[in-house]
Amino acid sequence: MDKVKTDYGEILDDKSRDEVEIDLLEILKALKNKIMFILAAGLLAACISGAFTHFAVTPMYQSMSSILVLSKETTLTSLADLQLGTSLTSDYTVLIKSTPVLEQVIENLNLDISYEELKAKITITNPTDSRILEITVEDADPILAKKIVDEIAEVSSDYIGDKMEVIPPKIIETGKIPVVRSSPSVKKNVLLGFVFGAFVCAALIAVNAIMDDSLKTEEDIIKYLDTSVLAVVPNRKDYVNYNKRRNRRH
């Protein structure tokens, strides 16, 4: 009796595996048959995403200024001087975004923003193995972005020289008025929109294929009911269309 139960269980397991394989094949077949719908959904979502990004999202612009960190004014080729100047860049990065510097910039430019809002617009980077600090400001107004980054460079240079009693950093590049938006990226959002639209459409098709348990072909009857087909009733539409084509030939 146990042997019979074991064999029966194995048969059920094999059948379950077959059903899983069949389901996967049916899903792939459904996706293949609806590939044009999937592509159309992706293109539609891409167009909507691109249009929304271009017309509804506020473009942002970046302007950058560079300053050179100096430790001594006369020994620029000294190895110790270079090492000290490199180590000072970390301190200068903190000081540039400090409250006194940013509040002075807000006052000088008469900006209607808070210290925290201005700080969020600023990015400071230090290229590897260099004593240069790149100050970048992002704003919706490209002209204002240039004004802010230039003012930050000037105010922070004076502040650092005064508080740290060192040679003030030298401004080696002032900001430029940007003409190309830095964000958002229309191309990136269009690509993401296409992927999202195609994925959603494919997911809906897959779910519909899984939930659909109707029998459509003779093969379905043989597979799922394990019985043979004695007769097939032709589709009336196919019969009518066949007669129309036949009449046209004659």
C-alpha positions in Angstrom: 0.0 0.0 0.0 2.8 2.3 0.9 4.5 1.5 -2.5 1.3 2.5 -4.3 1.1 5.8 -2.4 4.7 6.5 -3.2 4.3 5.8 -6.9 1.1 7.9 -7.0 2.9 10.8 -5.3 5.7 10.6 -7.8 3.2 10.6 -10.6 1.6 13.7 -9.2 5.0 15.4 -8.8 5.9 14.6 -12.4 2.6 16.0 -13.5 3.1 19.2 -11.5 6.5 19.7 -13.1 5.0 19.2 -16.5 2.2 21.8 -15.7 4.9 24.3 -14.6 6.8 23.8 -17.8 3.6 24.1 -19.9 2.7 27.3 -18.1 6.1 28.8 -18.8 5.8 27.9 -22.4 2.4 29.3 -22.6 3.5 32.6 -21.0 6.4 32.9 -23.5 4.1 32.1 -26.4 1.6 34.7 -25.2 4.3 37.3 -24.9 5.6 36.5 -28.3 2.1 36.8 -29.8 1.6 40.2 -28.1 5.1 41.6 -28.8 3.6 44.4 -30.9 1.4 45.4 -28.0 4.3 45.3 -25.6 6.4 47.6 -27.9 3.5 49.9 -28.4 3.0 50.2 -24.7 6.7 50.9 -24.2 6.7 53.6 -26.9 3.6 55.2 -25.5 5.1 55.3 -22.0 8.4 56.7 -23.4 6.5 59.5 -25.2 4.6 60.4 -22.1 7.7 60.3 -19.9 9.7 62.5 -22.4 6.9 65.0 -22.8 6.4 65.3 -19.0 10.1 65.7 -18.4 10.4 68.4 -21.1 7.3 70.4 -20.4 6.4 69.8 -16.7 9.7 69.3 -14.9 11.7 72.4 -14.0 15.2 72.2 -15.7 18.2 72.7 -13.5 21.6 74.2 -14.6 25.1 74.0 -13.1 27.9 76.5 -13.0 31.3 75.7 -11.6 34.2 77.7 -10.2 37.7 76.4 -9.2 40.0 77.5 -6.4 43.6 76.5 -5.8 44.7 75.6 -2.2 48.1 77.2 -1.2 50.1 76.6 1.9 53.0 78.9 1.1 53.2 81.5 -1.6 56.8 81.0 -2.7 57.5 77.3 -2.5 54.9 75.8 -4.9 57.3 73.1 -6.0 58.1 71.9 -2.6 57.0 68.3 -1.9 56.0 69.1 1.7 54.1 72.1 0.5 52.2 70.0 -2.0 51.3 67.4 0.6 50.2 70.1 3.1 48.1 71.8 0.4 46.4 68.5 -0.4 45.6 67.8 3.2 44.1 71.3 3.6 41.5 70.7 0.9 39.4 68.7 3.4 39.3 71.6 5.8 38.5 74.1 3.1 35.6 71.9 1.9 34.0 72.2 5.3 34.7 76.0 5.6 33.3 76.8 2.1 29.9 75.4 3.1 30.0 76.8 6.7 27.2 79.0 8.0 29.2 82.3 8.0 30.2 82.0 4.4 26.8 81.1 3.1 25.0 83.7 5.1 27.4 86.3 3.7 26.7 85.1 0.2 22.9 85.3 0.8 23.4 88.9 2.1 25.6 90.0 -0.7 23.3 88.7 -3.5 20.1 89.5 -1.6 18.9 85.9 -2.0 15.5 85.0 -0.8 16.5 81.5 0.4 17.7 80.0 3.7 21.1 78.8 4.6 20.0 75.2 4.3 18.5 75.7 0.8 21.7 77.3 -0.4 23.8 74.6 1.1 21.7 72.0 -0.8 22.6 73.7 -4.1 26.4 73.4 -3.6 28.6 70.5 -4.5 32.4 70.5 -3.8 34.7 68.0 -5.3 38.5 67.5 -5.2 40.1 65.9 -8.2 42.4 63.1 -7.2 46.0 64.1 -6.2 45.4 67.8 -6.7 45.0 70.9 -4.5 42.1 72.2 -6.6 38.6 72.4 -5.2 35.7 72.6 -7.7 32.7 74.4 -6.4 29.4 73.6 -8.3 26.1 75.3 -7.8 22.8 74.0 -9.3 19.9 76.3 -9.8 16.8 76.7 -12.1 18.2 80.1 -13.2 21.5 79.6 -15.1 22.5 83.3 -14.6 21.9 83.1 -10.8 23.8 79.8 -10.6 26.9 81.6 -12.0 26.5 84.6 -9.7 26.2 82.3 -6.6 29.2 80.1 -7.4 31.4 83.2 -8.1 30.3 84.9 -4.9 30.9 81.7 -2.9 34.4 81.4 -4.3 35.2 85.0 -3.4 33.6 85.0 0.1 35.1 81.7 1.1 38.6 82.7 -0.1 38.6 85.7 2.1 37.0 83.9 5.0 39.5 81.0 4.9 42.5 83.4 4.7 41.2 85.4 7.6 40.1 82.6 10.0 42.9 80.1 9.3 45.6 82.8 9.0 46.9 81.2 5.8 47.3 82.3 2.2 43.8 82.7 0.8 42.9 80.1 -1.9 43.4 81.5 -5.4 40.4 81.6 -7.8 41.6 80.0 -11.0 38.3 79.7 -12.8 35.1 81.6 -12.5 31.7 80.2 -13.3 30.1 80.3 -16.7 26.5 80.7 -17.6 25.3 77.2 -18.5 23.3 76.7 -21.7 22.6 73.0 -21.3 20.5 71.6 -18.5 22.1 69.3 -16.0 18.9 67.6 -14.9 16.5 66.1 -15.5 17.8 64.0 -18.4 15.2 63.6 -21.1 16.9 60.7 -22.7 17.2 58.8 -19.5 13.6 59.4 -18.6 12.5 58.3 -22.0 14.4 55.1 -21.7 13.0 54.4 -18.2 9.5 55.2 -19.5 9.9 52.7 -22.3 11.2 49.9 -20.0 8.4 50.6 -17.5 5.6 50.6 -20.1 6.9 47.4 -21.8 7.3 45.7 -18.4 3.8 46.6 -17.2 2.2 45.4 -20.5 4.2 42.2 -20.4 3.2 41.6 -16.8 -0.5 42.1 -17.6 -0.2 39.7 -20.6 1.5 37.1 -18.4 -1.1 37.4 -15.6 -3.9 37.0 -18.2 -2.2 33.9 -19.7 -1.9 32.4 -16.2 -5.4 33.1 -15.2 -7.0 32.0 -18.5 -7.9 28.3 -18.0 -10.1 28.0 -21.1 -9.5 25.3 -23.7 -8.9 26.8 -27.1 -7.3 24.1 -29.3 -7.4 20.3 -29.7 -4.0 20.1 -28.1 -5.4 21.8 -24.9 -8.0 19.1 -24.6 -5.5 16.3 -25.0 -3.0 17.9 -22.5 -5.3 19.0 -19.8 -8.2 16.5 -20.0 -6.1 13.5 -21.1 -8.7 12.5 -23.6 -8.9 12.2 -27.4 -10.9 14.5 -29.7 -13.7 12.8 -31.6 -14.8 15.7 -33.8 -14.1 19.4 -34.3 -16.7 22.1 -35.0 -15.3 24.7 -37.4 -15.4 28.3 -36.4 -18.3 30.0 -38.2 -16.3 33.1 -38.9 -13.6 31.1 -40.6 -16.2 29.3 -42.6 -17.8 32.5 -43.7 -14.5 34.1 -44.6 -13.5 31.0 -46.5 -16.7 31.2 -48.6 -16.2 34.9 -49.3 -12.7 34.3 -50.6 -13.9 31.4 -52.7 -16.7 33.4 -54.2 -14.3 36.2 -55.1 -12.0 33.8 -57.0 -15.0 32.6 -59.1 
